[in-house]
Amino acid sequence: MSEVIGIKHNQSIYDLCTAKELGITGDNIYFDNSYESLEIIRHSCAHLMAQAIKSLYPEAQFFVGPVVDEGFYYDFKVNAKMSQEDLPRIESAMHEIAKNAYPIIKTTLPRSEVEERFKGDELKMAVMSKIPAKELSIYKQGDFEDLCRGPHLPHTALLEHFKLTKIAGAYLGGDENAQMLTRIYGIAFADKASLKTYLFQLEEAKKRDHRKLGKEMELFSFDEEIGAGLPIWLPKGARLRRNLENLLTSALIKHGYEPVRGPEILKSAVWKTSGHYANYGENMYFTSIDNVEYGIKPMNCIGHIKVYQSALRSYRDLPLRFYEYGVVHRHEKSGVLHGLLRVREFTQDDAHIFCTTEQIGDEVNAIITFCKSIMQAFGFTYEMELSTRPQKSIGDDKVWENATAALKKALEQNQITYRIDEGGGAFYGPKIDIKITDAIGRKWQCGTIQIDMNLPERFNLSYTNEHNEQVQPVMIHRALLGSFERFVAILTEHFSGEFPLFIAPTQVILIPIGNAELEYAKNLRHKILTQSGAYAEIIDKNESLSKRVRSAEKQHVPLIVVIGAKEVQAQVLSIRDRREKTQYELPEDAFIAMLQTKIREVRF
């Protein structure tokens, strides 16, 4: 019977994959692509890559080589200057080493012996400085060894299906003041087909890159003169955002949310009360006004707490649901900025619900249902992950246990299969993270639902219950899209720029063949704008018809209408539907009615 490489919840991740404990003989092993299996395969592959680098660059020193969402990487230092062109050579060396079937052997030694073993290796000393343990483990394969907690596969020949994907620079330990290291990323799977699918996905992702499409479609830009990570929304991008906001706003009103607005800069005293100053301060921007320190908000929760405190509250008022498209700022390091996906200023589709303990289940259920409707509207599949208390956090254990139990119950009531991310919660409470899968199979973190019993306590929030007693409410932090910036980036890549008509920044382009048809095109545009709710543009440049049609197609506009003398006389329009890849004719009135229907056909 084949063995499955995987992790059981009651087994130690450090020792699971040693050959002895698995009882593996020969190569009779079955691999799968489960999260647990891939973690072990990719961790082992990171060491294989390091061994190959060491064979090609004997002076190489290694920092850390973790498994990450996009595969694995290793940070290291060599004397030579390396580039993308070096990756095939390293990959070839990896395959040669793997064929030797080196046993992967774990040894646990006293800290003093390990320090002596790696004496003179500054990077290894830096790694050990972050590990307080008295005993450390080393994994050895062939002539290569490195500090590691494991687990790893039994031997190198089990690694076959891998690819090195990119090379980049990385500061030692992520510290911008430390030395720059080289980082190589790679990917590995249990089978050839999965690797092939992933590599196809990578190529497809390049074509769909929102930074490229955003520039071509004139959605947004960045300007170093005003600062990195600060997006500028161009008219078409702003229309796209507005369409999203309008859809979401109508749904929020239907679901009983009230709009509120908090300031973007608050005294540091409130950030100290909330715990952000101590637990999130390194990600915030601060300034001083009249010798008083202020913090630019990285989150909207304090403003919403102040809205709650603006009046006396009764149990009859609850639940209170406040929403805000709140602009926030976070101190992101320049190395992690990535188009609209990682910026320093962004707008959250944020909401906070203040409710009784008994109302938690109903409120979380309602949010999950709301989330489902949004994801289905855009054709996303999704999964959910429950994140528990992190090491750096505030609040009593009992409070955390109750909040976590409430989220688990809501997930189970909705029959949602979920993973648990131990220690991945916010510093003030556990959370459900909503991860969507796009058209080419990539997973993205978007919405979140967070239970918070700590901030209401810190700000002395209360309501009067039916017995005229003061009781502390529960606060639920909730975002569905995550942020408009990130969601627009994901949508752009998901649809490859071919936005569905109900959110497209420009829904119709009118192309009059000549000056004689221009006046009709202008009148038609006015009717479209005022009667249908769609947005239309006219392309009347002094260019050939074919060139103007190509220009319209490059903008990925859903509907292109070519207007000639025949169309003006009969008021019957010749329409090209890009998404449906069809051409048809409609009378003018029927076309405007169709636009009205399509604009309104999707509601959250």
DRENLUM-350831 format. One line per 2 residues: for each residue x, y, z of C-alpha. Coordinates in Angstrom, 2 decimals. Example, Ala and Ser with C-alpha at 12.3 -4.5 7.8 and 13.67 -1.06 7.14 Angstrom:
<nodes>
12.30/-4.50/7.80  13.67/-1.06/7.14
</nodes>
This chain:
<nodes>
0.00/0.00/0.00  1.33/3.44/-0.93
2.10/6.00/1.74  0.60/9.49/1.48
3.02/12.29/2.32  0.94/14.52/4.54
0.66/15.98/8.02  -1.72/14.70/10.64
-2.86/17.24/13.18  -1.62/15.22/16.16
1.88/14.67/14.78  4.94/16.86/15.04
5.74/18.77/11.87  9.43/18.56/12.82
9.73/14.79/12.63  6.89/13.60/10.48
8.78/13.13/7.25  11.83/11.20/8.38
11.94/7.87/6.62  12.03/5.93/9.86
8.82/7.45/11.26  6.96/7.09/7.97
8.11/3.50/7.64  8.93/4.09/3.98
10.90/1.49/2.09  12.12/1.99/-1.45
10.22/4.46/-3.60  6.70/3.16/-2.96
5.36/6.58/-2.08  2.24/8.33/-3.29
2.36/12.12/-3.51  -0.65/14.40/-3.62
-1.01/18.16/-4.03  -2.69/18.81/-0.72
-1.56/21.86/1.22  0.29/19.68/3.73
2.04/17.57/1.09  3.13/20.54/-0.98
4.58/22.22/2.08  6.91/19.25/2.59
7.75/18.84/-1.11  8.55/22.54/-1.53
10.50/22.76/1.71  12.65/19.85/0.54
13.00/21.44/-2.89  14.28/24.67/-1.34
17.17/22.70/0.20  17.77/20.97/-3.13
18.08/24.39/-4.76  20.48/25.55/-2.05
22.61/22.43/-2.55  22.75/23.13/-6.30
23.72/26.78/-5.70  26.45/25.66/-3.29
27.83/23.23/-5.91  28.02/26.04/-8.50
29.06/28.83/-6.11  31.14/27.21/-3.32
31.41/30.51/-1.39  27.61/30.79/-1.08
26.15/31.51/2.35  22.46/30.91/3.08
19.96/32.78/5.22  16.43/31.29/5.17
14.48/29.21/2.65  10.79/29.05/3.59
7.70/27.77/1.83  5.45/30.64/0.72
2.14/30.94/-1.13  3.90/31.14/-4.50
6.16/28.13/-3.86  9.45/28.52/-2.03
12.53/30.71/-2.01  16.02/30.91/-0.53
17.88/34.06/0.47  21.64/33.76/0.06
24.87/35.61/-0.67  27.41/34.88/-3.43
30.32/36.83/-4.85  29.07/36.60/-8.44
26.38/38.80/-9.95  23.40/36.58/-10.79
20.47/37.11/-13.16  17.45/35.28/-14.59
19.76/33.68/-17.16  21.48/31.70/-14.37
18.31/29.88/-13.30  18.39/27.11/-15.98
21.94/26.18/-14.92  20.92/25.95/-11.26
17.81/23.99/-12.18  19.90/21.53/-14.22
22.22/21.02/-11.24  19.16/20.36/-9.05
18.00/17.56/-11.35  21.46/15.98/-11.32
21.66/16.09/-7.53  18.12/14.71/-7.18
19.02/11.67/-9.29  21.66/10.68/-6.72
18.90/9.91/-4.20  20.83/11.42/-1.31
19.18/10.44/1.99  17.88/13.51/3.81
18.99/13.07/7.41  17.96/15.10/10.42
20.30/15.63/13.38  19.43/17.47/16.59
22.39/19.02/18.42  22.99/21.31/21.40
23.04/24.96/20.41  26.74/25.32/21.28
27.70/22.55/18.83  25.63/24.09/16.04
27.17/27.52/16.64  30.63/25.95/16.46
29.68/24.10/13.27  28.62/27.28/11.47
31.24/29.53/13.02  32.28/32.19/10.51
28.97/32.04/8.58  27.38/35.42/9.36
24.05/34.55/7.76  23.71/31.36/9.73
24.53/33.28/12.90  21.78/35.76/11.98
19.31/32.87/11.64  20.30/31.40/15.00
19.94/34.79/16.71  16.20/34.56/16.02
15.85/31.02/17.47  15.84/30.86/21.29
15.89/27.02/21.49  18.68/25.23/23.37
18.74/22.46/20.76  18.73/23.02/17.00
18.12/20.65/14.12  20.22/20.26/10.97
19.16/18.54/7.76  21.93/17.01/5.66
21.82/15.64/2.10  25.03/14.67/0.37
27.66/17.31/1.12  25.04/20.00/1.90
23.60/20.77/5.31  21.59/23.59/6.78
19.72/24.61/9.87  16.08/23.66/9.55
13.13/22.56/11.66  11.83/20.39/8.78
10.07/18.29/7.82  11.67/16.95/4.64
11.25/14.03/2.29  13.33/10.86/2.88
15.66/11.40/-0.08  16.32/13.75/-3.00
15.18/11.41/-5.81  11.58/12.04/-4.75
11.91/15.58/-6.12  11.22/15.66/-9.86
8.59/18.21/-10.78  9.99/21.66/-10.03
10.87/24.91/-11.76  12.82/28.01/-10.72
10.68/31.02/-11.53  12.44/34.28/-10.72
15.38/36.01/-9.06  15.21/39.17/-6.98
17.01/41.15/-4.33  15.96/40.91/-0.68
17.16/42.73/2.41  18.51/40.53/5.19
15.55/39.81/7.45  13.43/42.33/5.52
15.35/45.22/7.10  15.97/48.03/4.60
19.05/49.07/6.56  20.63/45.59/6.33
22.66/44.08/3.51  21.07/43.04/0.24
20.90/39.31/-0.48  19.92/37.37/-3.59
16.57/35.58/-3.53  15.56/32.83/-5.95
11.96/31.65/-6.10  10.85/28.22/-7.23
7.77/26.05/-7.47  7.30/22.30/-7.02
4.42/19.86/-7.32  3.71/16.21/-6.73
3.18/15.46/-10.43  4.18/16.66/-13.89
0.66/17.68/-14.94  0.28/20.09/-12.01
3.63/21.71/-12.78  2.66/22.08/-16.44
-0.66/23.66/-15.45  1.10/26.09/-13.12
3.65/27.13/-15.78  0.80/27.76/-18.22
-0.84/29.84/-15.50  2.36/31.89/-15.12
2.44/32.67/-18.83  -1.24/33.53/-18.83
-0.71/35.76/-15.78  1.91/37.77/-17.70
-0.65/38.51/-20.42  -3.24/39.48/-17.81
-0.93/41.58/-15.62  -3.10/44.44/-14.35
-0.15/46.85/-14.49  0.19/46.29/-18.24
-3.56/46.27/-18.93  -4.13/49.24/-16.61
-1.69/51.30/-18.67  -3.10/50.14/-22.03
-6.69/50.76/-20.92  -5.82/54.09/-19.21
-7.24/53.01/-15.85  -4.54/54.21/-13.43
-0.94/55.32/-13.22  1.89/55.84/-10.74
4.18/58.84/-10.62  7.46/58.73/-8.69
7.31/62.51/-8.38  4.42/62.19/-5.91
5.64/58.95/-4.32  5.73/55.19/-4.76
2.67/53.14/-3.90  0.26/56.06/-4.37
-2.05/55.26/-7.31  -3.52/57.95/-9.55
-6.97/57.02/-10.87  -7.50/58.17/-14.45
-11.04/58.90/-15.70  -11.70/55.37/-16.97
-10.36/53.77/-13.80  -12.39/56.17/-11.68
-15.53/55.20/-13.61  -14.76/51.53/-13.01
-14.41/52.21/-9.27  -17.61/54.26/-9.27
-19.51/51.39/-10.89  -18.25/49.03/-8.20
-19.09/51.50/-5.45  -22.60/52.07/-6.80
-23.31/48.34/-6.92  -21.99/47.84/-3.42
-23.77/50.89/-2.00  -27.20/49.76/-3.19
-26.56/46.33/-1.66  -25.36/47.82/1.64
-28.50/49.91/1.97  -30.60/46.82/1.27
-28.70/44.94/4.00  -29.33/47.64/6.60
-25.97/49.45/6.66  -25.67/53.18/7.39
-22.96/55.37/5.78  -20.52/57.10/8.14
-17.22/58.95/7.74  -14.32/59.24/10.15
-11.28/61.56/9.96  -8.09/60.36/8.28
-5.84/61.67/11.04  -6.41/61.03/14.76
-4.44/61.79/17.91  -1.97/59.05/18.82
-3.67/58.72/22.20  -6.59/56.85/20.62
-4.22/54.57/18.71  -2.58/53.77/22.04
-5.94/52.99/23.59  -6.87/50.73/20.67
-3.56/48.87/20.75  -2.62/49.85/17.19
0.26/52.00/18.44  1.97/49.06/20.16
0.93/46.28/17.79  0.76/48.03/14.40
2.74/51.24/14.87  5.57/50.22/12.53
3.01/50.18/9.69  1.64/53.67/10.44
2.58/57.23/9.51  2.80/59.84/12.26
2.99/63.61/12.35  2.89/66.36/14.98
0.38/69.21/15.25  0.75/71.81/18.03
3.26/69.52/19.73  0.73/66.69/19.84
1.42/63.47/17.94  -1.19/62.28/15.43
-1.42/59.03/13.47  -2.75/58.78/9.92
-5.29/56.00/10.06  -4.30/52.55/8.76
-7.83/51.29/9.54  -11.28/52.80/9.94
-12.36/51.11/13.18  -11.61/53.99/15.59
-13.75/56.42/13.60  -16.65/53.97/13.69
-16.21/53.47/17.42  -16.55/57.25/17.81
-19.76/57.14/15.75  -21.08/54.50/18.16
-20.10/56.71/21.11  -21.90/59.73/19.65
-25.20/58.67/21.27  -26.52/56.51/24.10
-27.31/53.04/22.81  -30.05/50.59/23.77
-30.44/46.89/22.98  -33.31/48.01/20.75
-30.78/49.87/18.53  -28.64/46.79/17.90
-27.32/45.61/15.59  -25.85/48.86/14.26
-24.12/48.47/10.90  -21.82/51.31/9.79
-19.99/51.36/6.46  -17.39/53.65/4.95
-15.28/53.65/1.82  -12.41/54.74/4.01
-9.05/55.93/2.66  -6.23/54.46/4.75
-2.43/54.66/4.66  0.05/51.96/5.59
3.82/52.06/5.66  4.69/49.37/3.12
8.34/48.77/2.26  9.24/49.72/-1.29
10.31/46.17/-2.11  6.81/44.76/-1.62
4.87/47.40/-3.59  3.17/45.77/-6.58
0.84/47.76/-8.83  -2.59/48.09/-7.21
-2.13/44.84/-5.30  0.19/46.37/-2.69
0.06/50.14/-2.22  0.56/52.68/0.55
-2.79/54.40/0.12  -5.97/52.48/-0.55
-9.71/52.56/0.07  -11.32/49.80/2.08
-14.93/48.76/1.57  -15.05/48.75/5.33
-17.90/48.14/7.75  -18.27/47.61/11.48
-21.22/45.97/13.14  -22.03/46.54/16.81
-24.24/43.82/18.18  -25.10/41.69/21.20
-23.35/38.39/21.83  -26.55/36.58/20.86
-26.60/38.36/17.47  -23.07/37.31/16.40
-24.23/34.15/14.61  -26.95/35.88/12.57
-24.65/38.76/11.63  -21.78/36.52/10.51
-24.24/34.34/8.57  -25.59/37.45/6.82
-22.06/38.60/5.92  -21.20/35.18/4.48
-24.40/35.23/2.38  -23.59/38.78/1.22
-20.08/37.67/0.29  -21.38/34.69/-1.70
-23.58/36.95/-3.84  -20.64/39.22/-4.70
-18.30/36.38/-5.61  -20.95/34.68/-7.75
-21.65/37.95/-9.61  -18.03/38.02/-10.82
-17.70/34.29/-11.44  -15.24/33.63/-8.61
-15.09/30.42/-6.67  -14.02/30.93/-3.08
-12.94/29.24/0.12  -12.70/30.42/3.71
-9.99/30.21/6.33  -10.36/30.65/10.08
-7.39/32.49/11.60  -6.75/32.14/15.32
-4.93/34.18/17.98  -1.47/35.45/16.97
1.46/35.68/19.35  1.29/39.48/19.28
-2.25/40.21/20.46  -4.45/41.83/23.12
-7.29/40.51/25.27  -8.16/37.64/27.60
-7.98/34.00/26.54  -11.67/33.45/27.33
-12.69/36.33/25.08  -10.64/34.86/22.23
-12.10/31.39/22.79  -15.68/32.70/22.67
-15.04/34.78/19.53  -13.31/31.89/17.74
-16.13/29.51/18.66  -18.70/31.96/17.22
-16.91/32.06/13.86  -16.56/28.27/13.74
-20.25/27.87/14.41  -21.19/30.29/11.60
-18.96/28.46/9.11  -20.41/25.10/10.09
-24.00/26.39/9.93  -23.29/27.53/6.35
-21.77/24.09/5.60  -18.52/25.73/4.54
-15.37/23.62/4.58  -12.56/25.71/6.00
-8.89/25.57/6.89  -7.49/26.81/10.19
-4.59/29.24/10.09  -3.13/28.92/13.58
-1.88/32.30/14.81  -3.04/34.17/11.71
-5.71/36.33/13.37  -5.71/40.10/13.83
-4.10/41.34/17.05  -7.54/42.16/18.48
-9.55/39.10/17.46  -9.94/35.93/15.35
-11.13/36.22/11.77  -12.49/34.48/8.71
-10.51/35.26/5.57  -12.26/34.90/2.22
-9.97/33.59/-0.53  -11.20/33.68/-4.10
-9.99/31.71/-7.12  -9.77/33.58/-10.43
-10.23/32.49/-14.04  -6.76/30.94/-14.29
-6.81/29.20/-10.92  -4.92/31.66/-8.72
-6.04/32.27/-5.16  -6.41/35.79/-3.78
-7.07/37.04/-0.27  -10.00/39.49/-0.39
-12.67/39.89/2.24  -12.46/39.31/5.97
-14.81/38.93/8.95  -13.25/39.68/12.34
-14.85/39.32/15.77  -13.61/41.88/18.27
-14.49/41.91/21.94  -11.32/43.78/22.88
-11.80/47.23/21.33  -15.29/47.63/22.85
-13.71/46.94/26.23  -10.78/49.32/25.66
-13.12/52.17/24.66  -15.72/51.36/27.33
-18.50/50.84/24.79  -21.86/49.89/26.23
-25.58/49.64/25.59  -28.53/49.40/27.94
-30.11/45.95/27.99  -33.75/45.07/28.72
-33.00/45.06/32.46  -31.62/48.61/32.28
-28.06/47.31/32.82  -24.97/48.53/30.96
-23.59/45.73/28.75  -20.58/45.66/26.40
-21.39/45.11/22.71  -19.45/42.93/20.31
-17.74/44.63/17.36  -17.49/42.84/13.99
-14.96/44.21/11.48  -15.99/43.33/7.95
-14.65/43.96/4.43  -16.01/42.13/1.39
-13.78/43.31/-1.46  -10.81/44.02/0.81
-9.94/47.28/-0.91  -11.08/48.82/-4.16
-7.48/49.01/-5.40  -6.72/45.35/-4.82
-10.12/44.19/-6.09  -9.80/46.21/-9.30
-6.37/44.60/-9.88  -7.83/41.13/-9.33
-10.85/41.85/-11.56  -8.61/43.20/-14.33
-6.54/40.00/-14.35  -9.56/37.73/-13.82
-11.34/39.16/-16.88  -8.09/39.91/-18.76
-9.41/43.47/-19.16  -12.67/42.25/-20.72
-14.92/43.62/-17.97  -18.57/42.60/-18.04
-20.82/45.41/-19.20  -22.31/46.14/-15.76
-18.96/47.39/-14.37  -16.97/48.28/-17.52
-15.55/51.84/-17.36  -16.81/52.48/-20.89
-19.70/50.30/-22.00  -20.20/51.59/-25.54
-17.97/53.19/-28.16  -19.69/54.94/-31.07
-17.74/55.23/-34.32  -19.30/57.56/-36.91
-17.97/56.71/-40.37  -17.76/60.39/-41.38
-18.62/63.93/-40.34  -22.15/63.50/-41.68
-22.85/60.89/-38.98  -21.13/62.74/-36.13
-24.16/64.76/-35.06  -26.30/61.61/-34.86
-23.56/59.92/-32.80  -23.53/62.85/-30.34
-27.31/62.72/-29.93  -27.19/58.94/-29.45
-24.44/59.28/-26.83  -26.59/61.78/-24.91
-29.53/59.35/-24.91  -27.31/56.48/-23.73
-25.88/58.56/-20.88  -29.21/59.94/-19.70
-31.58/57.03/-20.35  -29.66/53.80/-19.82
-27.11/54.47/-17.07  -24.33/53.23/-19.36
-21.28/55.28/-20.36  -20.53/55.90/-24.03
-17.64/57.52/-25.89  -17.25/58.69/-29.49
-14.15/57.99/-31.57  -14.18/60.55/-34.40
-10.47/60.99/-35.05  -9.30/61.73/-38.58
-8.25/58.11/-39.12  -9.44/55.21/-41.23
-12.49/53.31/-40.03  -10.47/50.12/-39.49
-7.91/51.98/-37.37  -10.65/53.49/-35.20
-12.27/50.07/-34.74  -8.89/48.62/-33.68
-8.46/51.52/-31.25  -11.86/50.72/-29.70
-10.98/47.02/-29.45  -7.72/47.82/-27.63
-9.80/49.55/-24.95  -11.65/46.26/-24.31
-15.01/48.03/-24.53  -17.93/45.53/-24.49
-19.99/47.10/-27.31  -18.78/48.89/-30.46
-21.37/50.64/-32.64  -20.37/51.68/-36.17
-22.63/54.43/-37.55  -22.95/55.01/-41.26
-25.54/56.70/-43.48  -27.75/53.59/-43.45
-27.81/53.49/-39.64  -28.67/57.20/-39.41
-31.49/56.92/-41.92  -33.07/53.74/-40.46
-32.01/54.41/-36.84  -30.99/50.76/-36.70
-27.55/50.24/-35.14  -24.81/47.85/-36.23
-23.35/46.41/-33.01  -20.19/44.40/-32.30
-20.32/42.53/-28.97  -16.75/41.79/-27.88
-17.62/39.49/-24.98  -20.12/37.43/-26.96
-18.01/37.71/-30.13  -21.13/38.40/-32.20
-22.42/41.11/-34.56  -26.07/42.07/-34.80
-28.45/44.95/-35.50  -30.92/46.61/-33.14
-33.22/49.61/-33.46  -31.98/52.57/-31.42
-34.75/52.30/-28.79  -34.22/48.55/-28.40
-30.46/49.09/-27.98  -30.97/51.62/-25.16
-33.49/49.29/-23.49  -30.98/46.42/-23.74
-28.32/48.60/-22.07  -30.73/49.43/-19.25
-31.38/45.72/-18.70  -27.71/44.69/-18.80
-26.61/47.49/-16.47  -29.18/46.36/-13.88
-28.98/42.60/-14.37  -26.33/42.09/-11.65
-27.10/43.01/-8.07  -25.39/41.85/-4.91
</nodes>
